[in-house]
Amino acid sequence: MKQTEYTAAEHQDIGELLPWFVNGRLSDADRQRVDSHLRLCEVCRDELAAQHRIYREMSADAGVEHMPMAGLNRLRLRIENLEDAGTARAAPEEASRSGAPAGSANYYTVTTAAAQPANTAIRAVFAPTVTLSELQELLDDAHLKIVSGPTEAGVYSLAMSASPSVDWSLRRLRGHETVRFAESVVPASATGQGQ
């Protein structure tokens, strides 16, 4: 094909249409105009390829780009609406009268206990501003992978992806500022294995 010379204004005009061409929102007339220009212009074909890469990145399913604030806000409201703070925990003298072991807390949860996947080792909550890439880096560092979640309250169930112990992974998680909560769901006798 013979390369046709275009003015800077023509390239700019076509260049401004390329994002719309990529996402399929051009009118038929403009699409045909861009098509005919692209057949003859290598510079604009290169720009079209760049626009396609940008579009793919922007439209990729990010999964959990930001943590679910709506669920955390509902949880916060439910906690604030508890009728009596005394129902959440008993005073030490009440615990001893009720026969509960000293130091144990009487409490109830504000979320529904869902069945955990069999390989769940840790439950964790992350900062609402953590991005998917930050979360993946943090999990890789702690040798963990997501097996379910987030729940309505923002809780993830995590499984081990490598051989370190659950305690080791917990320490790695708790060392990150984006981790708001992390607890083991593995029995205490099993958490120290593999250290």
C-alpha positions in Angstrom: 0.0 0.0 0.0 1.2 3.4 -0.8 1.6 5.7 2.2 -0.5 8.8 1.9 0.6 12.0 3.4 -1.9 13.5 6.0 -1.8 16.9 7.6 -1.3 17.3 11.3 -4.9 18.4 11.7 -6.1 15.2 9.9 -4.0 13.0 12.2 -5.3 14.9 15.3 -8.9 14.6 14.1 -8.5 10.8 13.6 -6.5 10.4 16.8 -9.3 12.0 18.8 -11.8 9.5 17.3 -9.6 6.4 18.0 -10.8 5.8 21.7 -14.4 6.0 20.4 -13.5 3.6 17.6 -12.0 1.2 20.0 -15.0 1.1 22.3 -17.5 0.9 19.4 -19.3 4.2 20.0 -18.6 6.0 16.7 -21.3 6.8 14.2 -21.2 4.8 11.0 -19.9 7.8 9.0 -17.0 8.4 11.5 -16.2 4.7 11.7 -15.9 4.5 7.9 -13.7 7.6 7.9 -11.4 6.1 10.5 -11.3 2.8 8.7 -10.3 4.3 5.5 -7.6 6.4 7.2 -6.2 3.4 9.0 -5.9 1.4 5.8 -3.3 4.0 4.6 -1.7 5.4 7.8 0.8 3.3 9.8 1.2 6.0 12.4 -2.5 5.9 13.3 -2.6 2.1 13.2 0.2 2.1 15.8 -1.9 4.6 17.9 -4.9 2.3 17.5 -2.9 -0.6 18.9 -2.0 1.5 21.9 -5.6 2.5 22.4 -6.6 -1.1 22.3 -4.1 -1.9 25.1 -5.4 0.9 27.2 -9.0 -0.1 26.6 -8.2 -3.7 27.6 -6.5 -2.6 30.8 -9.4 -0.3 31.7 -12.1 -2.8 31.0 -10.3 -5.8 32.7 -12.3 -7.3 35.6 -10.4 -6.0 38.6 -12.2 -8.4 40.9 -11.8 -6.5 44.2 -10.2 -3.2 43.4 -11.5 -1.7 46.6 -12.9 -3.3 49.6 -16.8 -3.2 50.0 -17.5 -0.1 52.0 -21.3 -0.6 51.9 -20.9 -3.9 53.9 -18.6 -2.3 56.5 -21.0 0.7 56.9 -24.0 -1.7 57.5 -21.9 -3.6 60.0 -20.9 -0.3 61.8 -24.6 0.7 62.0 -25.6 -2.7 63.4 -22.9 -2.4 66.1 -24.0 1.2 67.0 -27.6 0.0 67.3 -26.9 -2.6 69.9 -29.5 -1.9 72.6 -27.3 -2.5 75.6 -23.5 -2.7 75.8 -24.0 -5.1 78.7 -25.3 -7.8 76.3 -22.1 -7.7 74.3 -19.9 -8.6 77.3 -20.5 -9.6 80.9 -18.8 -7.9 83.8 -16.2 -10.2 85.4 -18.3 -10.7 88.5 -21.3 -11.7 86.4 -19.1 -14.2 84.6 -18.0 -15.8 87.8 -21.7 -16.0 89.0 -22.8 -17.6 85.7 -20.1 -20.3 86.0 -18.1 -19.0 83.0 -14.4 -19.5 83.4 -12.6 -16.4 84.6 -11.3 -14.2 81.8 -13.7 -15.6 79.2 -15.9 -13.0 77.4 -19.6 -13.5 76.9 -20.3 -12.1 73.5 -22.3 -12.6 70.3 -21.4 -11.7 66.7 -23.2 -9.3 64.4 -22.6 -11.4 61.3 -24.0 -14.7 60.3 -21.5 -17.6 60.6 -21.2 -19.1 57.1 -19.6 -22.4 56.5 -15.8 -22.0 55.8 -14.1 -23.8 53.0 -12.3 -26.8 54.3 -8.8 -25.4 53.7 -9.4 -22.1 55.4 -6.5 -21.3 57.7 -6.9 -17.5 58.4 -9.7 -14.9 58.3 -8.7 -11.4 57.5 -10.1 -7.9 56.9 -8.1 -5.4 54.8 -8.2 -1.6 54.6 -11.0 -0.3 52.3 -8.4 1.5 50.2 -6.3 -1.6 49.4 -6.1 -2.2 45.7 -6.2 -5.6 44.1 -2.5 -5.5 43.2 -1.6 -4.5 46.8 -3.8 -7.3 48.2 -2.2 -9.9 45.8 1.3 -8.7 46.8 0.5 -8.9 50.5 -1.0 -12.4 50.1 2.0 -13.6 48.0 4.3 -12.3 50.7 2.4 -14.2 53.4 2.1 -17.4 51.2 -1.7 -17.2 51.3 -4.5 -17.3 48.8 -8.2 -16.3 48.9 -10.6 -19.2 49.1 -13.8 -17.1 49.8 -15.0 -13.6 50.5 -15.3 -10.9 51.1 -18.4 -11.4 53.2 -20.8 -8.6 53.9 -18.5 -7.5 56.7 -15.5 -7.5 54.4 -14.0 -10.8 55.8 -11.8 -12.9 53.5 -11.1 -16.6 54.1 -7.5 -17.4 53.3 -5.7 -20.7 52.7 -2.0 -21.5 52.8 -0.4 -21.5 49.4 3.1 -22.7 50.5 4.7 -24.6 53.4 5.3 -22.0 56.2 3.1 -22.3 59.3 -0.1 -20.5 59.9 1.5 -18.5 62.7 4.3 -17.4 60.3 1.7 -16.2 57.8 -0.3 -14.4 60.5 2.8 -12.5 61.6 3.4 -11.5 57.9 -0.2 -10.3 57.5 -0.2 -8.4 60.8 3.0 -6.6 59.8 1.2 -4.8 57.0 -0.6 -1.5 57.6 -3.5 -2.5 55.3 -4.5 -5.4 57.5 -7.2 -4.4 59.9 -7.9 -7.9 61.3 -6.3 -11.3 61.0 -7.0 -14.5 63.0 -6.3 -18.2 62.7 -9.1 -20.6 62.2 -6.7 -23.6 62.6 -6.7 -25.3 66.0 -3.8 -24.0 68.2 -2.0 -27.3 68.1 -1.7 -27.1 64.3 -0.6 -23.5 63.9 3.0 -24.0 65.0 3.8 -26.8 62.6 6.3 -26.2 59.9 8.3 -23.4 61.6 
